[in-house]
């Protein structure tokens, strides 16, 4: 008998309800009591209720498991076999998570101040370049060093390339939230960090596009890299520039609608359109399209009209996104089923990659900051601000897992690195901004015109309360 479609939908709604409530509870606990971003609590909640933990347990032989690892059919040796899917959550749940990711990056683009971005683009570019190159190299060679990839062939090196791409990420959202809480968003260090984080993500997305292209084609040539790079940069710049030129017209057209919810509905629809074109038309991650469109619309009246509703939409969708990301972390996959030695290798890789994640951003972003107008205090602030990987690294890692490029063991290692760097950033960033100016004395008069920072009260740890 065919299962009732409404029952299938009802089961899906119940599962989404569980993910949302668990994520909200976890986020509340982490933000209110541990004074760290709620995203970490949402992530931990997903890990706890995943099919690899409590969600996979059958209670009293009657109830559960709540979450099943999907299966798919594959042919091995001419025999059709049922195997576990590389995607450890139901496709419908994964769809909701990806929908949330598209909207998250659209809002990140909207919240980017293009004027400040252009003003600080020069120092931020040097910081961003160091914050991409050093983490990528350490992630690449670290993966090879622990045997999760090799240089025998380009296919064998792809997992290392993907880990390098994960390492390049900087969380714009988390950094911006902490800087806003301590009232330092408009400081020279704060603006430089945000601009560099945006450039970091653009460069990281381009690297991701190159790695995904290599994984799909199985070979690499200078011309193929050039084509992928040109396609990624061309699409991003094209959508951003053309979108910026047409942004005010788009804004006026959308604002012409007077129906309830029309503005936010059409804006999100445009973000979906850009995301779909990026994926289908250019073979790029959907988040490139949604972020680029958000950046193009960031200086329009439409942005100010929809930024409040966008936050409400994200308050609903984001916990489910991070919860689903956490559900994909199979820490039992550390070492697979082979041997204790392999398990120890995976744990060692997680520890070393976390250390690499810290050192690579502190050195890769901090040292260039010394040469673009900041003193040691300012360079330290910039470096710490670039530290959290957050949602961007999770998105990239999720793409690698679902595409089969990296296994669940490497995905788990990436989760550990993301958690460590994301937890450390708020802890270090707040005390880093105590004290005097972070600018070199010869640069201070030029930059101090717009920011009387010394008069501000000394920042304190955010309480997590509204």
Protein Blocks (a to p, Z undefined) as FASTA:
>chain_A
ZZdfklmmmmmmmmmmmmmmmmmmmmmmmmmmnopafklmmmmmmmmmmmklmmlpcehh
lgocfbdcddddddeehiacddddfblcdfklmmmmmmmmmmmmmmmmmmpcfklmmmmm
mmmmmmmmmmmmmmmmmmmmmmmmnopacfkbmklmmmmmmmmmmmmpccfklmmmmmmm
nopmmgmklmmmmmmmmmmmmmmmmmmmmmmmmmmnopacfklmmmmmmmmmmmmmmmmm
mmmmmmmmmmmmmmmpmcehklmmmmmmmmmmmmmmmmmmnopafklmmmmmmmmmmmcf
klmmmmmmmmmmmmmmmmmmmmmmmmmpcfklgopjmbmmlmmmmmmmmmmmmmmmmmmm
mmmmmmmmmmnopafklmmmmmmmmmpnmlmlmmmmmmmmmnomacfklmmmmmmmmmmm
mmmmmmmmmmmmgccdfbdfklmmmmmmmocfklpccddddehiZZ
